[in-house]
Amino acid sequence: MTRRQIAVVAAAGLVFALIFGVRQSVALFIGPINSATGLGIAAISLAFACAQLMWGITQPIAGAVADRYGTGRVIATGAVLVMLGTVLTPHATSAWMLVVLIGVVAAGGAGMAGLGVLMSAVARAVPADKRGFASGMVNAGGSFGQFVIAPLAALLTGMIGWIGALTALGFLSLAIVPLAWVLRGQHPHPPIGAPGEKSMHHAVRDAWHDPSFLLLTAGFFVCGFHVAFIATHLPGVVALCGLPPVVGAWALSLIGLFNIAGSLASGWAIGRWRMKSVLSLLYASRALAVLAFVFAPKTTTTFMVFAVVLGFTYLSTVPPTVGLVGKLHGMRYVATLFGIVMLSHQVGGFLGASLGGYVFERTGSYDWLWYIDIMLAVGAALIHMPIKEAPKLRPALAI
């Protein structure tokens, strides 16, 4: 790759590292927020569930804006919103304030600087034969951010208190703004009347009538459920087992660290095998990992081993999912189309985060959520098998 291409991939990876690291680490503050406000785990989980949903709703909108007007301004605006929502969160005193700050402002900003827009910038700069590995590198950036920022959040909490730590994480997200300049630009428009030219409306319509695209979208719902449930409630599972909070921070950190290897391996694999087969294998591996964890004794070692195994599959689904969207319907509107797939992911995330709090308050346990997670992962492994990877590009009809 050229220097410009390397710079774009590195900038996208750093943006995702900051966005994902900050947003994932906020879950470590659920306990302090609950102690300070007395709102209850279910109410606070609702705010985090709304964040999952808002992150998904924002991405197709942000993707459409970026596809039409360019990516730089969209990403920079998102960074400012993440900062505002995160910095103001410690000062929320009611459930609706938490929903607005965590679930709308910060999550909406994260969606504007999310994977759809970032992958679009990378796809624009990198040749087709390098895109799989490049998307794996960007995805690994998010994992690296989780690995670094989660223990940093725990360290800052011990040094300056949870309010100071959460404020520091918010201001850290402003480092994205100069990176957005590197990612500025938009996909070139083909000459008017060129073969295969289509509008955004036709691209979305074609995708929505493509069974393979719908199966891919349904499978990504499961990924969202899985990731949001674990990211939001793993610290609570640690506390329920009578282990110190630092175990939860290090578990989230290890998930991020080992997903770096998983993301890079996934990016490498989709250049050699069918992307749908890679996805089926990843979801089946998740089901086995969670099943083993459920029946294992809950010790610190168990949590660490679980985090390592889970890390290899945690976000490794992103490169083959982005790759399939581009393969099926082209790269011109990949930010918009992948944004739609991400919306499904975040609807699953909403359910994973909210049901975790609801079930825990009703039963005093997370067991049923683990069982649901296993069944969904098995279903996702099966649902990708009928996908047909042949491109669905067709000349657009006149508007």
C-alpha positions as CSV (number, residue, x, y, z in Angstrom):
1,M,0.0,0.0,0.0
2,T,1.1,3.6,-0.6
3,R,1.8,6.1,2.2
4,R,-1.6,7.7,1.7
5,Q,-3.4,4.4,1.9
6,I,-1.4,3.4,5.1
7,A,-2.3,6.8,6.6
8,V,-6.0,6.3,5.9
9,V,-6.1,2.8,7.4
10,A,-4.1,3.9,10.5
11,A,-6.3,7.0,11.0
12,A,-9.5,4.9,10.7
13,G,-8.1,2.3,13.1
14,L,-7.2,5.0,15.7
15,V,-10.6,6.6,15.4
16,F,-12.3,3.3,16.0
17,A,-9.9,2.6,18.9
18,L,-10.9,5.8,20.6
19,I,-14.6,5.5,19.9
20,F,-14.9,1.8,20.8
21,G,-12.5,2.1,23.8
22,V,-14.4,5.0,25.3
23,R,-17.8,3.7,24.7
24,Q,-17.1,0.1,26.0
25,S,-15.3,1.5,29.1
26,V,-18.4,3.5,30.2
27,A,-20.0,0.2,31.3
28,L,-17.4,0.0,34.0
29,F,-19.1,2.9,35.7
30,I,-22.6,1.3,36.0
31,G,-21.9,0.5,39.6
32,P,-20.8,4.0,40.6
33,I,-23.6,5.6,38.7
34,N,-26.1,3.3,40.5
35,S,-24.6,4.1,43.9
36,A,-24.7,7.9,43.2
37,T,-28.2,8.0,41.7
38,G,-30.0,5.0,43.3
39,L,-31.8,4.5,40.0
40,G,-31.3,0.7,39.8
41,I,-29.6,-1.6,37.4
42,A,-32.6,-1.9,35.1
43,A,-33.0,1.8,34.6
44,I,-29.3,2.3,33.9
45,S,-29.3,-0.7,31.6
46,L,-32.1,1.0,29.7
47,A,-29.8,4.0,29.0
48,F,-27.1,1.6,27.7
49,A,-29.7,-0.3,25.7
50,C,-30.8,3.0,24.1
51,A,-27.2,3.7,23.3
52,Q,-26.9,0.4,21.4
53,L,-30.1,1.3,19.4
54,M,-29.1,4.9,18.8
55,W,-25.7,3.8,17.6
56,G,-27.4,1.7,15.0
57,I,-30.0,4.3,14.0
58,T,-27.3,6.9,13.5
59,Q,-25.1,4.8,11.2
60,P,-27.2,4.5,8.1
61,I,-28.0,8.2,8.3
62,A,-24.4,9.2,8.9
63,G,-23.4,6.8,6.1
64,A,-25.8,8.4,3.7
65,V,-24.5,11.9,4.6
66,A,-20.9,10.7,4.2
67,D,-21.6,9.0,0.9
68,R,-23.1,12.2,-0.4
69,Y,-20.9,14.9,1.2
70,G,-17.7,13.2,2.5
71,T,-16.6,11.6,5.7
72,G,-14.4,14.1,7.5
73,R,-17.0,16.5,8.9
74,V,-19.3,13.6,9.9
75,I,-16.5,11.9,11.9
76,A,-15.4,15.2,13.6
77,T,-18.9,16.1,14.6
78,G,-19.4,12.6,16.1
79,A,-16.3,13.0,18.2
80,V,-17.6,16.3,19.7
81,L,-20.9,14.6,20.6
82,V,-19.2,11.7,22.2
83,M,-17.2,14.1,24.4
84,L,-20.2,16.1,25.4
85,G,-22.3,13.0,26.3
86,T,-19.5,11.3,28.3
87,V,-18.4,14.4,30.2
88,L,-21.9,15.3,31.3
89,T,-22.9,11.7,32.3
90,P,-21.7,11.9,35.9
91,H,-23.9,14.9,36.4
92,A,-27.1,13.1,35.4
93,T,-29.6,12.7,38.3
94,S,-32.5,10.8,36.6
95,A,-33.1,8.0,34.2
96,W,-34.2,10.2,31.4
97,M,-31.0,12.3,31.7
98,L,-28.9,9.1,31.4
99,V,-30.9,8.1,28.4
100,V,-30.3,11.4,26.7
101,L,-26.6,11.6,27.5
102,I,-25.5,8.0,27.2
103,G,-28.3,6.7,24.9
104,V,-28.7,9.7,22.5
105,V,-25.8,12.2,22.5
106,A,-22.8,10.0,23.1
107,A,-24.1,7.1,21.2
108,G,-25.3,9.2,18.3
109,G,-21.8,10.7,18.1
110,A,-20.2,7.2,18.2
111,G,-22.5,6.2,15.3
112,M,-21.3,9.2,13.2
113,A,-17.7,8.1,13.7
114,G,-18.7,4.4,13.4
115,L,-17.6,1.5,11.3
116,G,-19.8,2.3,8.3
117,V,-18.3,5.7,7.7
118,L,-14.8,4.5,8.6
119,M,-14.9,1.5,6.3
120,S,-16.2,3.7,3.5
121,A,-13.2,6.0,3.8
122,V,-10.9,2.9,3.8
123,A,-12.6,1.3,0.8
124,R,-12.3,4.6,-1.1
125,A,-8.6,4.7,-0.6
126,V,-7.5,1.1,-0.7
127,P,-7.6,-1.2,-3.8
128,A,-10.0,-4.1,-3.8
129,D,-7.4,-6.8,-3.2
130,K,-6.3,-5.1,0.0
131,R,-9.6,-4.2,1.5
132,G,-10.1,-7.4,3.5
133,F,-6.9,-7.1,5.4
134,A,-7.4,-3.3,5.7
135,S,-10.8,-3.7,7.2
136,G,-9.3,-6.3,9.6
137,M,-6.7,-3.7,10.7
138,V,-9.4,-1.0,11.3
139,N,-11.4,-3.5,13.3
140,A,-8.4,-4.5,15.3
141,G,-8.0,-0.8,16.2
142,G,-11.3,-1.0,18.1
143,S,-10.0,-4.0,20.0
144,F,-6.8,-2.2,20.8
145,G,-8.7,0.7,22.1
146,Q,-10.7,-1.5,24.4
147,F,-7.5,-3.2,25.6
148,V,-5.9,0.1,26.5
149,I,-8.8,2.3,27.6
150,A,-10.6,-0.2,29.9
151,P,-7.7,-0.6,32.3
152,L,-6.9,3.1,31.9
153,A,-10.4,3.9,33.1
154,A,-9.9,1.6,36.1
155,L,-6.6,3.2,36.9
156,L,-8.0,6.8,36.6
157,T,-10.9,5.8,38.8
158,G,-8.5,4.8,41.6
159,M,-6.5,8.0,41.1
160,I,-9.1,10.7,40.6
161,G,-12.4,9.1,41.3
162,W,-15.1,7.8,38.9
163,I,-16.3,11.3,37.9
164,G,-12.8,12.5,37.0
165,A,-12.1,9.3,35.1
166,L,-15.3,9.5,33.1
167,T,-14.6,13.2,32.3
168,A,-11.1,12.3,31.2
169,L,-12.4,9.6,28.8
170,G,-14.8,12.1,27.3
171,F,-12.0,14.6,26.5
172,L,-9.9,11.8,25.2
173,S,-12.4,11.3,22.4
174,L,-11.5,14.8,21.0
175,A,-8.3,13.3,19.7
176,I,-10.5,12.0,16.9
177,V,-11.0,15.5,15.4
178,P,-7.6,15.9,13.7
179,L,-7.8,12.3,12.5
180,A,-11.0,13.1,10.7
181,W,-9.0,15.4,8.4
182,V,-7.0,12.4,7.1
183,L,-10.3,10.6,6.4
184,R,-11.9,13.4,4.5
185,G,-13.3,13.0,1.0
186,Q,-16.0,11.0,-0.7
187,H,-16.3,8.3,-3.4
188,P,-15.9,9.6,-6.9
189,H,-19.1,9.8,-9.0
190,P,-19.0,7.8,-12.2
191,P,-19.8,9.7,-15.4
192,I,-23.5,10.4,-15.8
193,G,-25.1,7.6,-17.7
194,A,-22.2,5.2,-17.1
195,P,-23.2,1.4,-17.1
196,G,-24.2,0.3,-13.6
197,E,-24.7,3.9,-12.3
198,K,-27.4,3.9,-9.7
199,S,-28.8,6.3,-7.1
200,M,-28.7,5.7,-3.3
201,H,-32.4,5.0,-3.4
202,H,-31.9,2.2,-6.0
203,A,-28.9,0.8,-4.1
204,V,-31.0,0.5,-0.9
205,R,-34.0,-0.9,-2.8
206,D,-31.9,-3.6,-4.4
207,A,-30.3,-4.6,-1.1
208,W,-33.6,-4.7,0.6
209,H,-34.9,-7.2,-2.1
210,D,-31.8,-9.4,-1.9
211,P,-32.3,-12.5,0.3
212,S,-28.6,-12.8,0.9
213,F,-28.3,-9.2,2.2
214,L,-31.3,-9.9,4.5
215,L,-29.7,-13.1,5.8
216,L,-26.5,-11.2,6.5
217,T,-28.4,-8.4,8.3
218,A,-30.3,-11.0,10.4
219,G,-27.0,-12.7,11.4
220,F,-25.5,-9.4,12.4
221,F,-28.4,-8.9,14.8
222,V,-27.0,-11.8,16.8
223,C,-23.5,-10.3,16.9
224,G,-25.0,-7.1,18.4
225,F,-26.9,-9.0,21.1
226,H,-23.8,-10.9,22.1
227,V,-21.4,-8.0,22.1
228,A,-23.8,-5.6,24.0
229,F,-24.8,-8.1,26.6
230,I,-21.2,-9.0,27.4
231,A,-19.9,-5.4,27.2
232,T,-22.6,-4.1,29.5
233,H,-23.1,-6.9,32.0
234,L,-19.8,-8.7,32.3
235,P,-18.7,-6.4,35.1
236,G,-22.0,-7.3,36.8
237,V,-21.4,-11.0,36.3
238,V,-18.0,-10.6,37.9
239,A,-19.5,-8.8,40.9
240,L,-22.2,-11.5,41.2
241,C,-19.5,-14.1,41.5
242,G,-17.9,-12.2,44.4
243,L,-14.8,-11.2,42.5
244,P,-13.2,-7.7,42.6
245,P,-14.2,-5.2,39.9
246,V,-10.7,-5.2,38.4
247,V,-11.4,-8.7,37.1
248,G,-14.2,-7.2,34.9
249,A,-11.9,-4.4,33.7
250,W,-9.1,-6.9,32.8
251,A,-11.6,-9.3,31.2
252,L,-12.9,-6.6,28.9
253,S,-9.3,-5.6,28.2
254,L,-8.3,-9.1,27.2
255,I,-11.3,-9.4,25.0
256,G,-10.0,-6.3,23.1
257,L,-6.4,-7.5,23.0
258,F,-7.1,-11.0,21.6
259,N,-9.7,-9.6,19.2
260,I,-6.8,-7.8,17.5
261,A,-5.5,-11.2,16.5
262,G,-9.0,-12.4,15.6
263,S,-9.7,-9.3,13.5
264,L,-6.5,-9.6,11.5
265,A,-7.0,-13.3,11.1
266,S,-10.5,-12.7,9.9
267,G,-9.3,-10.1,7.4
268,W,-6.7,-12.5,6.1
269,A,-9.2,-15.4,5.9
270,I,-11.8,-13.7,3.8
271,G,-9.2,-13.2,1.1
272,R,-8.8,-17.0,0.9
273,W,-12.2,-18.6,1.8
274,R,-15.8,-17.7,1.3
275,M,-16.9,-14.9,3.7
276,K,-20.1,-16.6,4.7
277,S,-18.1,-19.7,5.8
278,V,-15.9,-17.5,7.9
279,L,-18.9,-16.0,9.6
280,S,-20.5,-19.4,10.3
281,L,-17.3,-20.6,11.9
282,L,-17.1,-17.5,14.1
283,Y,-20.6,-17.7,15.4
284,A,-20.3,-21.4,16.1
285,S,-17.1,-20.7,18.0
286,R,-18.9,-18.1,20.1
287,A,-21.6,-20.6,21.0
288,L,-19.1,-23.2,22.2
289,A,-17.1,-20.6,24.2
290,V,-20.2,-19.3,26.0
291,L,-21.4,-22.9,26.7
292,A,-18.1,-23.8,28.2
293,F,-18.1,-20.7,30.4
294,V,-21.6,-21.3,31.7
295,F,-20.7,-24.7,33.1
296,A,-17.2,-23.8,34.3
297,P,-16.4,-22.7,37.9
298,K,-16.5,-18.9,38.1
299,T,-12.9,-18.0,39.2
300,T,-10.6,-15.2,38.1
301,T,-8.8,-17.7,35.8
302,T,-12.1,-18.8,34.2
303,F,-13.0,-15.2,33.4
304,M,-9.5,-14.5,31.9
305,V,-9.6,-17.7,29.8
306,F,-13.1,-16.9,28.7
307,A,-12.0,-13.4,27.7
308,V,-9.1,-14.7,25.7
309,V,-11.2,-17.3,23.8
310,L,-14.1,-14.9,23.2
311,G,-11.7,-12.2,22.1
312,F,-10.8,-14.1,18.9
313,T,-14.4,-13.9,17.7
314,Y,-15.7,-10.8,19.4
315,L,-15.6,-8.3,16.5
316,S,-14.0,-10.6,14.0
317,T,-17.4,-10.8,12.2
318,V,-17.0,-7.2,11.0
319,P,-14.5,-7.7,8.1
320,P,-16.4,-10.5,6.4
321,T,-19.7,-8.7,6.9
322,V,-18.4,-5.5,5.4
323,G,-16.8,-7.5,2.6
324,L,-20.0,-9.3,1.8
325,V,-21.9,-6.0,1.7
326,G,-19.4,-4.6,-0.8
327,K,-19.2,-7.9,-2.8
328,L,-23.0,-8.1,-3.1
329,H,-23.8,-4.5,-3.9
330,G,-20.6,-2.6,-4.7
331,M,-18.6,0.0,-2.7
332,R,-20.2,3.2,-3.9
333,Y,-22.8,3.2,-1.1
334,V,-21.1,0.8,1.3
335,A,-21.4,3.3,4.2
336,T,-25.2,3.5,3.7
337,L,-25.7,-0.2,3.2
338,F,-23.4,-1.3,6.0
339,G,-25.1,1.3,8.2
340,I,-28.4,-0.6,7.6
341,V,-26.7,-3.9,8.6
342,M,-25.3,-2.1,11.7
343,L,-28.8,-1.0,12.6
344,S,-29.8,-4.6,12.9
345,H,-26.6,-5.2,14.9
346,Q,-27.6,-2.5,17.3
347,V,-31.2,-3.6,17.6
348,G,-29.7,-6.8,18.9
349,G,-27.5,-4.8,21.1
350,F,-30.5,-3.0,22.6
351,L,-32.1,-6.3,23.5
352,G,-28.8,-7.7,24.9
353,A,-28.2,-4.7,27.1
354,S,-31.8,-4.2,28.3
355,L,-32.8,-7.8,28.8
356,G,-29.6,-8.3,30.8
357,G,-30.7,-5.8,33.4
358,Y,-34.4,-6.9,33.3
359,V,-33.7,-10.6,33.7
360,F,-31.1,-9.9,36.5
361,E,-33.6,-7.8,38.5
362,R,-36.3,-10.5,38.1
363,T,-34.2,-13.6,38.8
364,G,-31.0,-12.4,40.5
365,S,-29.0,-14.2,37.8
366,Y,-27.8,-13.8,34.2
367,D,-28.2,-17.5,33.4
368,W,-31.2,-17.2,31.0
369,L,-29.3,-14.6,29.0
370,W,-26.4,-16.9,28.5
371,Y,-28.7,-19.6,27.3
372,I,-30.4,-17.3,24.9
373,D,-27.0,-16.1,23.7
374,I,-25.9,-19.7,22.9
375,M,-29.1,-20.4,20.9
376,L,-28.8,-17.2,18.9
377,A,-25.1,-17.9,18.1
378,V,-26.0,-21.4,16.8
379,G,-28.8,-19.8,14.7
380,A,-26.4,-17.2,13.3
381,A,-24.0,-20.0,12.3
382,L,-26.7,-21.7,10.3
383,I,-28.4,-18.6,8.8
384,H,-25.2,-17.6,6.8
385,M,-25.0,-20.9,5.0
386,P,-27.6,-20.1,2.3
387,I,-26.0,-16.7,1.4
388,K,-25.0,-16.5,-2.3
389,E,-21.8,-14.4,-2.7
390,A,-22.3,-13.5,-6.3
391,P,-22.5,-9.7,-6.9
392,K,-26.1,-8.3,-7.3
393,L,-25.0,-5.2,-9.2
394,R,-27.6,-4.2,-11.9
395,P,-28.0,-1.1,-14.0
396,A,-30.2,1.4,-12.3
397,L,-33.6,2.3,-13.5
398,A,-34.4,5.9,-14.4
399,I,-35.6,7.9,-11.5
